[in-house]
Amino acid sequence: MEWLTDSPWLAWIAIALILAAIEAATVDFVFVMLAGGALAGALTAGLGGGLAAQVIIAVAVAALLLAVVRPIIRRHFVEGEVDHGIGASSLVGREARVIETVTETNGRIKLGGETWSARVPAHAESCPPGSDVQVIALHGATAIVVAAPHPVAEPT
């Protein structure tokens, strides 16, 4: 344990590596910020700062990283992943053509070149074949649809 008193910066580096490993498992961008604080503590130790200065700087840098950098990283990496308009979620809001009467319990529509099971929400009017509908939700492989709003022609 003599190396710890002779080289406290090594202890800070070890703490930073442990925190980085935890971050790799959680990917929440918290432990990497704490690791940044530990690296600041290591730098302070390497420059000859006392234990109190090392701890104060490590805590201050970690708090600053958590308050400033983490929200920016989360906005770029996490919140942007919600919906990229691909897959089934991209079909919500699109119009489709009814090929078999759509009721509260069943029906068929042509959506995106494919035939889908469909139904209307509770207490909504059924949609006859040939009418246009708009997808308002997807429940598994069933599209929930309502009659498509048709633009009102302006008098000329």
BATIRO-314009 format. One line per 3 residues: their letters; for each residue x, y, z of N, C-alpha, C. Coordinates in nm, 2 decimals, decimal comma, padded with zeros to 4 digits. Layout:
<pts>
A = X:Y:Z:X:Y:Z:X:Y:Z | ...
</pts>
This chain:
<pts>
MEW = 00,08:-00,12:00,00:00,00:00,00:00,00:00,09:00,13:00,00 | 00,22:00,11:00,00:00,30:00,23:00,00:00,29:00,30:-00,13 | 00,26:00,24:-00,24:00,24:00,30:-00,37:00,13:00,40:-00,37
LTD = 00,03:00,38:-00,28:-00,09:00,46:-00,27:-00,05:00,60:-00,21 | 00,03:00,59:-00,11:00,08:00,72:-00,05:00,19:00,79:-00,14 | 00,26:00,71:-00,21:00,37:00,77:-00,30:00,31:00,82:-00,43
SPW = 00,20:00,76:-00,48:00,14:00,80:-00,61:-00,01:00,80:-00,60 | -00,07:00,90:-00,53:-00,21:00,91:-00,52:-00,28:00,92:-00,65 | -00,22:00,97:-00,75:-00,28:00,99:-00,88:-00,32:00,85:-00,94
LAW = -00,24:00,75:-00,91:-00,27:00,61:-00,95:-00,41:00,56:-00,90 | -00,43:00,60:-00,77:-00,56:00,56:-00,71:-00,67:00,63:-00,78 | -00,66:00,76:-00,82:-00,76:00,83:-00,89:-00,78:00,77:-01,03
IAI = -00,67:00,73:-01,10:-00,69:00,67:-01,23:-00,76:00,53:-01,21 | -00,73:00,46:-01,11:-00,80:00,33:-01,09:-00,95:00,36:-01,06 | -00,99:00,46:-00,99:-01,13:00,50:-00,96:-01,19:00,53:-01,10
ALI = -01,12:00,61:-01,18:-01,18:00,65:-01,31:-01,20:00,53:-01,40 | -01,11:00,44:-01,40:-01,13:00,32:-01,48:-01,25:00,23:-01,43 | -01,26:00,22:-01,30:-01,38:00,15:-01,25:-01,51:00,22:-01,29
LAA = -01,51:00,35:-01,27:-01,63:00,42:-01,31:-01,66:00,41:-01,46 | -01,56:00,41:-01,54:-01,58:00,40:-01,68:-01,63:00,26:-01,72 | -01,59:00,16:-01,65:-01,64:00,02:-01,67:-01,79:00,02:-01,63
IEA = -01,82:00,08:-01,52:-01,96:00,08:-01,48:-02,05:00,16:-01,58 | -01,99:00,27:-01,64:-02,06:00,34:-01,74:-02,09:00,25:-01,87 | -01,99:00,17:-01,90:-02,00:00,09:-02,02:-02,12:-00,01:-02,00
ATV = -02,15:-00,05:-01,88:-02,26:-00,14:-01,85:-02,39:-00,07:-01,84 | -02,39:00,06:-01,80:-02,52:00,13:-01,78:-02,56:00,22:-01,89 | -02,46:00,28:-01,95:-02,48:00,38:-02,06:-02,58:00,49:-02,02
DFV = -02,56:00,55:-01,90:-02,65:00,65:-01,86:-02,58:00,79:-01,85 | -02,46:00,79:-01,89:-02,38:00,91:-01,89:-02,36:00,98:-01,75 | -02,38:00,90:-01,65:-02,35:00,95:-01,51:-02,21:00,91:-01,47
FVM = -02,18:00,79:-01,48:-02,05:00,74:-01,43:-01,93:00,79:-01,51 | -01,96:00,82:-01,64:-01,85:00,88:-01,72:-01,82:01,02:-01,67 | -01,92:01,09:-01,63:-01,90:01,22:-01,57:-01,82:01,21:-01,44
LAG = -01,86:01,11:-01,36:-01,78:01,09:-01,23:-01,64:01,05:-01,26 | -01,62:00,97:-01,37:-01,48:00,94:-01,41:-01,40:01,06:-01,45 | -01,47:01,15:-01,51:-01,40:01,28:-01,55:-01,36:01,35:-01,42
GAL = -01,44:01,35:-01,32:-01,40:01,41:-01,19:-01,29:01,34:-01,13 | -01,28:01,21:-01,14:-01,17:01,13:-01,09:-01,04:01,16:-01,16 | -01,05:01,18:-01,29:-00,93:01,22:-01,37:-00,89:01,36:-01,33
AGA = -00,98:01,45:-01,30:-00,94:01,58:-01,25:-00,87:01,57:-01,11 | -00,91:01,48:-01,03:-00,85:01,45:-00,90:-00,71:01,39:-00,93 | -00,69:01,31:-01,03:-00,56:01,25:-01,06:-00,47:01,36:-01,11
LTA = -00,52:01,45:-01,19:-00,43:01,56:-01,24:-00,39:01,65:-01,12 | -00,48:01,68:-01,03:-00,45:01,76:-00,91:-00,34:01,69:-00,83 | -00,36:01,56:-00,81:-00,26:01,48:-00,73:-00,12:01,48:-00,80
GLG = -00,13:01,47:-00,94:00,00:01,47:-01,01:00,07:01,60:-01,01 | 00,00:01,71:-00,99:00,06:01,84:-00,98:00,10:01,88:-00,84 | 00,07:01,78:-00,74:00,12:01,80:-00,61:00,02:01,85:-00,51
GGL = -00,11:01,86:-00,55:-00,21:01,91:-00,46:-00,24:01,81:-00,35 | -00,28:01,86:-00,23:-00,31:01,78:-00,12:-00,44:01,70:-00,14 | -00,46:01,61:-00,04:-00,58:01,52:-00,05:-00,71:01,60:-00,05
AAQ = -00,71:01,71:00,03:-00,84:01,79:00,03:-00,86:01,86:-00,10 | -00,75:01,91:-00,16:-00,77:01,98:-00,29:-00,81:01,88:-00,40 | -00,75:01,76:-00,39:-00,79:01,65:-00,49:-00,94:01,62:-00,48
VII = -00,99:01,60:-00,36:-01,13:01,56:-00,34:-01,22:01,68:-00,39 | -01,18:01,80:-00,35:-01,27:01,92:-00,38:-01,27:01,94:-00,53 | -01,16:01,93:-00,60:-01,15:01,95:-00,74:-01,23:01,83:-00,81
AVA = -01,21:01,71:-00,77:-01,28:01,59:-00,83:-01,43:01,61:-00,82 | -01,48:01,65:-00,70:-01,62:01,67:-00,68:-01,67:01,78:-00,77 | -01,60:01,89:-00,77:-01,64:02,01:-00,84:-01,65:01,98:-00,99
VAA = -01,55:01,92:-01,05:-01,55:01,88:-01,19:-01,66:01,78:-01,22 | -01,68:01,68:-01,14:-01,78:01,59:-01,16:-01,92:01,66:-01,16 | -01,94:01,75:-01,07:-02,07:01,82:-01,06:-02,09:01,91:-01,18
LLL = -01,98:01,97:-01,22:-01,99:02,06:-01,34:-02,02:01,97:-01,47 | -01,96:01,86:-01,48:-01,98:01,77:-01,60:-02,13:01,72:-01,59 | -02,18:01,68:-01,48:-02,31:01,63:-01,46:-02,42:01,74:-01,50
AVV = -02,39:01,86:-01,46:-02,48:01,97:-01,48:-02,48:02,03:-01,62 | -02,36:02,03:-01,68:-02,35:02,10:-01,81:-02,34:02,00:-01,93 | -02,25:01,91:-01,92:-02,22:01,82:-02,03:-02,32:01,71:-02,05
RPI = -02,36:01,65:-01,94:-02,45:01,53:-01,95:-02,58:01,57:-02,02 | -02,65:01,68:-01,99:-02,77:01,71:-02,06:-02,75:01,73:-02,21 | -02,64:01,78:-02,25:-02,61:01,80:-02,39:-02,59:01,66:-02,46
IRR = -02,52:01,57:-02,39:-02,49:01,44:-02,45:-02,63:01,36:-02,45 | -02,71:01,37:-02,35:-02,84:01,30:-02,35:-02,93:01,34:-02,46 | -02,93:01,47:-02,49:-03,01:01,53:-02,59:-02,97:01,48:-02,73
HFV = -02,84:01,46:-02,75:-02,79:01,42:-02,88:-02,80:01,27:-02,90 | -02,77:01,19:-02,79:-02,77:01,05:-02,81:-02,90:00,97:-02,77 | -02,97:01,02:-02,67:-03,08:00,95:-02,62:-03,21:01,00:-02,67
EGE = -03,24:01,13:-02,65:-03,37:01,18:-02,69:-03,39:01,18:-02,84 | -03,28:01,18:-02,91:-03,30:01,18:-03,06:-03,33:01,04:-03,11 | -03,33:00,94:-03,03:-03,36:00,80:-03,07:-03,51:00,77:-03,07
VDH = -03,59:00,86:-03,02:-03,73:00,83:-03,00:-03,80:00,78:-03,13 | -03,79:00,85:-03,24:-03,85:00,81:-03,36:-03,78:00,87:-03,48 | -03,74:00,79:-03,57:-03,67:00,84:-03,69:-03,76:00,83:-03,81
GIG = -03,89:00,80:-03,79:-03,98:00,79:-03,90:-03,95:00,67:-03,99 | -03,90:00,56:-03,93:-03,88:00,44:-04,00:-03,96:00,33:-03,93 | -03,99:00,22:-04,00:-04,06:00,11:-03,95:-04,21:00,14:-03,94
ASS = -04,28:00,06:-03,85:-04,42:00,07:-03,84:-04,46:00,21:-03,79 | -04,38:00,27:-03,70:-04,42:00,40:-03,65:-04,43:00,51:-03,75 | -04,36:00,49:-03,87:-04,37:00,59:-03,97:-04,51:00,59:-04,04
LVG = -04,59:00,48:-04,02:-04,72:00,47:-04,09:-04,83:00,55:-04,02 | -04,80:00,58:-03,89:-04,90:00,66:-03,82:-04,91:00,80:-03,88 | -05,04:00,84:-03,91:-05,06:00,97:-03,98:-05,08:00,96:-04,13
REA = -05,04:00,84:-04,19:-05,06:00,83:-04,33:-05,20:00,79:-04,37 | -05,23:00,81:-04,50:-05,36:00,78:-04,55:-05,35:00,64:-04,61 | -05,47:00,57:-04,61:-05,48:00,44:-04,66:-05,62:00,43:-04,73
RVI = -05,63:00,32:-04,81:-05,76:00,29:-04,88:-05,83:00,17:-04,82 | -05,95:00,18:-04,79:-06,03:00,07:-04,73:-06,06:-00,03:-04,85 | -06,03:-00,16:-04,82:-06,06:-00,27:-04,92:-06,16:-00,36:-04,87
ETV = -06,19:-00,36:-04,74:-06,30:-00,44:-04,68:-06,35:-00,36:-04,56 | -06,48:-00,34:-04,55:-06,54:-00,25:-04,45:-06,47:-00,26:-04,32 | -06,43:-00,14:-04,27:-06,36:-00,14:-04,14:-06,46:-00,10:-04,03
TET = -06,47:-00,19:-03,93:-06,57:-00,16:-03,82:-06,48:-00,16:-03,69 | -06,56:-00,16:-03,58:-06,49:-00,16:-03,45:-06,41:-00,29:-03,42 | -06,45:-00,39:-03,49:-06,39:-00,52:-03,46:-06,29:-00,57:-03,57
NGR = -06,32:-00,54:-03,70:-06,23:-00,59:-03,81:-06,24:-00,50:-03,93 | -06,16:-00,54:-04,03:-06,16:-00,47:-04,16:-06,02:-00,49:-04,22 | -06,01:-00,44:-04,35:-05,88:-00,45:-04,42:-05,86:-00,32:-04,49
IKL = -05,73:-00,27:-04,49:-05,70:-00,15:-04,56:-05,57:-00,18:-04,64 | -05,55:-00,10:-04,74:-05,42:-00,10:-04,82:-05,34:00,02:-04,77 | -05,23:-00,01:-04,71:-05,14:00,09:-04,64:-05,00:00,06:-04,68
GGE = -04,94:00,16:-04,75:-04,80:00,15:-04,79:-04,77:00,03:-04,88 | -04,87:00,00:-04,96:-04,86:-00,11:-05,06:-04,89:-00,25:-05,00 | -04,92:-00,25:-04,87:-04,95:-00,38:-04,81:-05,09:-00,38:-04,75
TWS = -05,15:-00,50:-04,74:-05,28:-00,52:-04,68:-05,27:-00,53:-04,53 | -05,34:-00,45:-04,45:-05,33:-00,45:-04,31:-05,47:-00,48:-04,25 | -05,47:-00,54:-04,13:-05,60:-00,55:-04,06:-05,62:-00,42:-04,00
ARV = -05,75:-00,38:-03,99:-05,78:-00,25:-03,94:-05,90:-00,25:-03,86 | -05,92:-00,15:-03,78:-06,05:-00,12:-03,71:-06,06:00,02:-03,67 | -06,18:00,07:-03,65:-06,20:00,21:-03,61:-06,21:00,21:-03,46
PAH = -06,18:00,33:-03,40:-06,20:00,34:-03,25:-06,34:00,32:-03,21 | -06,36:00,29:-03,08:-06,49:00,27:-03,02:-06,59:00,38:-03,05 | -06,71:00,35:-03,09:-06,81:00,45:-03,12:-06,79:00,54:-03,25
AES = -06,69:00,50:-03,33:-06,67:00,57:-03,46:-06,75:00,50:-03,57 | -06,78:00,58:-03,67:-06,85:00,52:-03,79:-06,76:00,42:-03,86 | -06,82:00,32:-03,92:-06,74:00,22:-04,00:-06,71:00,29:-04,13
CPP = -06,61:00,24:-04,20:-06,56:00,30:-04,32:-06,58:00,20:-04,43 | -06,66:00,24:-04,54:-06,69:00,15:-04,65:-06,57:00,13:-04,74 | -06,57:00,02:-04,82:-06,47:-00,01:-04,92:-06,45:00,11:-05,02
GSD = -06,33:00,14:-05,05:-06,30:00,25:-05,15:-06,28:00,38:-05,08 | -06,32:00,40:-04,95:-06,30:00,53:-04,88:-06,16:00,54:-04,83 | -06,12:00,67:-04,82:-05,98:00,69:-04,77:-05,99:00,71:-04,61
VQV = -05,89:00,66:-04,55:-05,88:00,66:-04,40:-05,75:00,71:-04,36 | -05,73:00,76:-04,24:-05,60:00,80:-04,19:-05,57:00,71:-04,07 | -05,45:00,67:-04,06:-05,40:00,58:-03,95:-05,37:00,67:-03,83
IAL = -05,44:00,64:-03,72:-05,41:00,72:-03,60:-05,33:00,65:-03,49 | -05,32:00,51:-03,51:-05,24:00,44:-03,42:-05,22:00,30:-03,47 | -05,12:00,23:-03,42:-05,10:00,09:-03,46:-05,10:00,01:-03,33
HGA = -05,18:-00,10:-03,33:-05,18:-00,19:-03,21:-05,13:-00,33:-03,27 | -05,01:-00,36:-03,25:-04,95:-00,48:-03,31:-04,96:-00,47:-03,46 | -05,03:-00,56:-03,53:-05,04:-00,56:-03,67:-05,18:-00,51:-03,72
TAI = -05,25:-00,44:-03,63:-05,38:-00,38:-03,66:-05,36:-00,23:-03,66 | -05,41:-00,17:-03,77:-05,41:-00,02:-03,78:-05,54:00,03:-03,73 | -05,54:00,13:-03,64:-05,66:00,20:-03,59:-05,67:00,32:-03,68
VVA = -05,79:00,33:-03,75:-05,81:00,43:-03,85:-05,94:00,51:-03,83 | -05,94:00,63:-03,89:-06,06:00,72:-03,89:-06,07:00,77:-04,03 | -06,19:00,81:-04,07:-06,22:00,86:-04,20:-06,12:00,98:-04,22
APH = -06,06:00,98:-04,34:-05,96:01,08:-04,37:-06,03:01,21:-04,39 | -05,97:01,32:-04,34:-06,02:01,45:-04,36:-06,00:01,49:-04,50 | -06,10:01,54:-04,56:-06,09:01,58:-04,70:-06,09:01,73:-04,71
PVA = -06,00:01,79:-04,78:-05,99:01,94:-04,78:-06,12:02,00:-04,85 | -06,17:02,10:-04,79:-06,28:02,17:-04,85:-06,24:02,25:-04,97 | -06,30:02,23:-05,08:-06,27:02,31:-05,20:-06,31:02,46:-05,18
EPT = -06,21:02,55:-05,22:-06,24:02,69:-05,21:-06,32:02,74:-05,33 | -06,42:02,82:-05,31:-06,49:02,87:-05,43:-06,40:02,96:-05,51 | -06,41:02,95:-05,64:-06,32:03,03:-05,73:-06,40:03,14:-05,80
</pts>
